[in-house]
Amino acid sequence: MSGLNPKELLIFVALLPPFTDPAADWPVAAQIAVLGLAFALTCAVFHTGMGLLARTVLRARPAGARGLGRVSGAAMVVIGGMLVVERLAG
């Protein structure tokens, strides 16, 4: 999640208002800010946990790490090829 991405900000503006209460003591903007911060914190905890788990598993299995690197590299090459084809076709 990046605060610099306008699409993410639009998603928050579109999806969070139904979870706010205009009659509450806090202003709606503060409620949206708290919900956004809770989401950011949840993402940070989840991604940190996944990173630590991946590091542990990949250190224990070097062959798996090499295979994952190869698959990731191949995926990037395929995506790059698709972008080139799309650019040339369009």
Stockholm file with secondary structure:
# STOCKHOLM 1.0

chainA/1-90         MSGLNPKELLIFVALLPPFTDPAADWPVAAQIAVLGLAFALTCAVFHTGMGLLARTVLRARPAGARGLGRVSGAAMVVIGGMLVVERLAG
#=GR chainA/1-90 SS CCTTCHHHHHHHHHHSGGGCCTTSSSCHHHHHHHHHHHHHHHHHHHHHHHHHHHHHHHHHCHHHHHHHHHHHHHHHHHHHHHHHHHHHHC
#=GC SS_cons        CCTTCHHHHHHHHHHSGGGCCTTSSSCHHHHHHHHHHHHHHHHHHHHHHHHHHHHHHHHHCHHHHHHHHHHHHHHHHHHHHHHHHHHHHC
//
